[in-house]
Amino acid sequence: KLKQFKENPTASCDDATFMRRACLDITGTLPDPREAKAFVDERDPGKRARLIERLLASPEYAEFWALKWADLLRVEEKTLDAKGVEIFHNWIREGLATGKPLDVFAHEVLSATGSTYGNPPANFYRALRFPIDRAEATAQVFLGSRLKCARCHNHPFERWRMDDYYGFASFFTQVKRKRGEDPTDMIIYDGGGEIKHPVTNQNATPTYLGDGPAEIKGTTRRKAVAEWLTKPGNTWFARNVSNIIWSHFFGIGIVDPVDDVRISNPATNPALLEALGKKFTGYNFDMKKLVRDICTSRTYQLSTQANETNRSDETNFSKSRIRRLRAEVLLDTLAQVTDTPNKFRGLPLGARAVNIADGNTSTYFLTTFGRATRKTVCSCEVKMEPNLSQALHLLNGDSVHNRIIRGKVINKMINDKSPPEEIVRSLYRKTLSRDPNEAEVSKLNHTLANARDPKEKSVVLEDIFWALLNSKEYLFNH
């Protein structure tokens, strides 16, 4: 594709940039400063691949990606309840930690029956009360297709008609709910029920999207649609999940938004999307294997620096995109670099914001920076665009200043007799995962030299720390 558009990819990013990028993308954490320095100093050409393996094996990997799937599956207390939220979130995290294939994951969600407390994926149907909601959510999350427009009319420009919509919704009409022995529990089971086509007033026939009517014998409708959706021959599921994963690492999908596949929103590189889907299927839907391939690829390791041929490229992946850290990761990294552990409702002191199971549990910081409320399954709920209120909150609010004072990072290093120049270097490594360059060293040393006494030097060092935490280089993944 790059040859077709006469674009040359940028050079590979340096080791410090790669380590920071990979740690933030795979685990939602900043690298330990000492490990970052050792990584840069190491000369083994296989070190990037080894870093990825270590990150994929860490518990932080499962915790971080559980956040993404909890967003898509609407894990929040208003539609579930506190206990349901906890067990559903734990189930998602454990599946990722143990390497559960994502086709099995999807099948277990769509076919789940029984107690929402005893069988956690059944909570998917506790959150979605009506057949049309279940159909729309299933298509959007697992197939990347927004069906809503076809609810009331045949779309004039897209492939889905009302027949498709109600045929797909009929798979979910027989989902029933009742209270369990514990009145706060919900039992999900399959019973009778049909959905009528609003134009013909006839019962809709269960119909796979794009594949015609279903023959359902000896099974339930939901199990039938779960089998169809996750079978190797159904390329939609493989391509859609591959696109979701790709979008996470590049800031934009091959189809973007990732849950809006339609004729008028085609893939920017159909061959790439097809290849990813085939590879994912060949891996038996092992997510870690696909992540490993993406992160070891030349494309993921490209620099953000444009060249003359790709300066205007925003869709062909000829250079890396600069991406703002999502709300939870930014709050966690602030706690990490300032030594000020967070405290969230229902979680122990020091827990990460990515571990918050309930979409309704938030803080002013998380709301300001766009944490998903999980009211819908739309990928658009996570807001990644920077705005003025975020900048003002960091510049003028208490989030940064109070943490610098409370964490006493500067004081600890002064008490350890570290010279100011070494403290500055340490702050750079903590926040930006690199050493200051010569120009920065010269300017900061000049500022420090003008400080007349130890107290003033301490204030200057705190100001430098504050400036680093408000810098674009810290707030964005590059």
C-alpha positions, -999 to 999 in steps of 0.1 A, spaced: 0 0 0 29 24 8 45 17 -26 11 24 -43 9 58 -26 47 64 -30 52 68 7 83 57 25 79 45 61 98 64 88 128 49 105 124 27 136 120 45 169 149 44 194 150 19 222 138 43 250 108 52 229 100 16 221 101 5 257 79 33 269 54 27 240 53 -11 246 49 -9 283 20 17 280 3 -3 252 6 -38 266 3 -32 304 -8 4 309 23 12 330 55 32 326 87 12 326 108 11 357 136 37 353 164 12 360 150 -14 337 146 13 310 183 23 312 194 -13 312 172 -19 281 188 10 263 223 -1 272 218 -37 261 232 -45 227 213 -78 220 192 -74 189 165 -97 203 158 -75 234 126 -60 220 110 -94 214 121 -105 249 105 -73 264 72 -81 247 73 -116 261 79 -103 296 50 -78 293 26 -104 279 34 -127 309 28 -100 335 -4 -98 355 -7 -61 344 -14 -73 308 -46 -91 318 -57 -63 341 -52 -37 314 -70 -57 287 -98 -66 310 -106 -29 312 -111 -28 274 -134 -58 273 -153 -46 304 -160 -14 285 -174 -33 255 -195 -57 276 -210 -29 298 -197 -40 331 -213 -14 354 -234 -14 385 -266 3 373 -275 -25 348 -259 -53 368 -253 -50 406 -222 -47 427 -217 -84 430 -224 -90 393 -199 -64 383 -171 -79 405 -176 -115 393 -180 -105 356 -149 -84 357 -129 -111 375 -141 -136 349 -129 -114 320 -95 -108 337 -90 -145 345 -98 -155 309 -72 -131 296 -46 -141 322 -50 -178 314 -50 -173 276 -86 -183 269 -91 -181 231 -113 -152 222 -137 -174 201 -143 -194 233 -147 -162 253 -173 -149 228 -191 -182 227 -193 -184 265 -207 -149 266 -234 -153 239 -246 -188 250 -244 -181 288 -273 -195 310 -280 -199 347 -272 -177 376 -255 -144 369 -236 -150 402 -227 -186 394 -220 -181 357 -204 -147 353 -208 -142 314 -246 -145 319 -244 -109 332 -242 -99 295 -279 -106 293 -286 -90 326 -274 -57 312 -294 -61 279 -331 -65 286 -346 -66 251 -340 -87 220 -332 -57 199 -307 -45 224 -290 -79 225 -289 -82 187 -274 -47 183 -248 -52 210 -238 -86 197 -233 -73 162 -215 -42 173 -191 -58 198 -183 -91 180 -189 -83 143 -181 -46 143 -214 -37 126 -240 -11 137 -274 -25 129 -295 2 145 -304 21 113 -321 -10 99 -345 -12 129 -370 12 113 -361 12 75 -340 -3 49 -308 17 47 -305 33 13 -267 30 11 -258 0 33 -263 -38 29 -285 -44 60 -323 -44 55 -351 -47 80 -353 -84 72 -316 -87 83 -322 -68 114 -352 -87 127 -339 -120 115 -308 -115 136 -328 -101 166 -349 -133 165 -319 -153 178 -323 -134 211 -360 -134 216 -361 -165 237 -338 -153 264 -357 -152 296 -348 -138 331 -361 -146 365 -350 -140 401 -329 -166 418 -331 -179 454 -310 -149 462 -334 -121 452 -305 -100 439 -294 -128 416 -308 -132 381 -313 -165 363 -308 -165 325 -325 -192 305 -340 -201 271 -378 -202 267 -402 -194 240 -408 -162 222 -407 -145 188 -402 -111 173 -425 -97 146 -413 -79 116 -430 -45 119 -438 -43 82 -451 -78 75 -463 -85 110 -450 -120 107 -426 -138 131 -391 -131 119 -370 -162 109 -336 -165 127 -312 -154 100 -274 -151 101 -262 -117 89 -252 -121 53 -255 -159 55 -292 -167 52 -317 -184 75 -304 -207 103 -313 -244 106 -317 -249 144 -319 -285 154 -311 -299 188 -298 -266 202 -309 -232 213 -310 -201 190 -283 -184 211 -260 -214 209 -266 -216 171 -257 -179 166 -226 -183 189 -214 -213 169 -219 -194 136 -202 -163 149 -171 -181 161 -166 -208 135 -134 -205 116 -152 -199 83 -168 -167 97 -142 -141 88 -162 -113 103 -154 -122 139 -117 -127 132 -113 -95 113 -133 -75 138 -114 -86 168 -81 -82 149 -91 -47 140 -100 -39 177 -66 -51 188 -48 -33 159 -66 0 167 -54 -2 203 -18 -2 193 -20 23 165 -47 47 177 -68 41 146 -83 10 131 -80 -4 96 -117 2 97 -123 32 119 -144 34 141 -138 -3 148 -175 -10 154 -188 7 122 -180 -16 93 -201 -6 63 -198 -1 26 -194 37 30 -167 32 56 -143 7 40 -111 -7 53 -81 15 44 -61 -16 37 -84 -46 30 -55 -69 24 -39 -61 58 -72 -67 75 -78 -100 57 -42 -111 66 -47 -103 103 -80 -122 104 -64 -152 88 -35 -151 111 -57 -147 142 -78 -177 130 -47 -197 125 -36 -189 160 -70 -204 172 -79 -169 184 -50 -167 208 -49 -129 215 -14 -129 229 0 -144 197 -16 -116 176 -4 -90 200 31 -104 198 31 -103 160 18 -67 160 44 -54 186 73 -71 169 63 -58 135 83 -31 117 51 -10 115 45 -9 153 82 1 158 81 31 134 90 65 147 65 93 149 88 116 129 74 121 94 95 123 63 88 142 30 68 114 16 44 106 45 39 140 62 2 140 54 -4 103 59 -30 96 87 -44 62 76 -17 41 59 5 34 90 37 48 74 46 64 107 35 60 143 7 82 157 11 102 188 -17 91 212 -30 106 244 -29 82 273 -64 70 283 -78 84 315 -71 53 337 -35 49 325 -27 86 330 -40 85 366 -21 53 373 12 67 359 8 99 380 5 77 411 35 56 398 59 84 392 50 106 422 48 76 447 13 86 457 -9 55 457 -45 58 446 -75 48 467 -108 38 449 -141 26 464 -140 -12 470 -103 -15 462 -72 -16 484 -49 14 487 -25 13 458 -49 -4 433 -47 8 398 -75 27 381 -75 1 353 -86 -24 381 -119 -5 387 -145 -30 378 -176 -7 378 -181 18 350 -200 40 374 -171 43 399 -152 74 388 -134 104 400 -133 140 387 -100 132 370 -112 101 352 -144 119 341 -124 149 328 -101 127 308 -129 106 292 -134 74 311 -162 52 296 -194 52 315 -204 19 298 -239 30 291 -236 15 256 -212 -9 239 -199 18 215 -161 21 213 -167 59 211 -174 60 249 -137 61 256 -127 97 249 -90 100 238 -91 136 224 -72 162 245 -92 193 254 -89 226 273 -105 214 305 -79 186 308 -50 210 303 -65 234 329 -70 206 353 -34 195 351 -19 230 351 -41 247 377 -57 218 396 -44 198 425 -38 165 407 -2 172 399 10 198 425 -5 179 455 10 146 444 45 161 440 43 175 476 26 145 491 49 119 474 81 137 485 100 122 456 123 153 455 128 154 493 138 117 494 165 122 467 178 154 484 179 135 518 199 108 500 225 135 490 218 131 453 231 162 434 205 183 416 218 172 382 212 136 391 178 143 405 168 160 372 181 129 353 161 107 376 129 127 370 133 124 333 137 87 335 107 83 357 84 104 335 97 102 300 118 70 302 148 88 288 177 110 299 175 147 292 193 158 260 222 183 259 200 213 254 177 204 283 207 197 305 223 230 297 191 250 303 181 232 335 216 234 350 216 271 344 183 274 362 195 253 391 228 274 393 207 305 399 190 290 429 207 306 459 201 281 487 190 245 492 154 254 498 152 274 466 169 245 447 142 222 461 115 245 448 131 246 414 133 208 413 96 205 421 89 230 393 109 209 369 89 178 381 57 197 376 67 208 341 76 173 331 42 159 343 25 186 322 45 181 291 31 166 259 58 140 259 45 127 292 8 129 285 11 112 252 23 78 240 47 83 211 
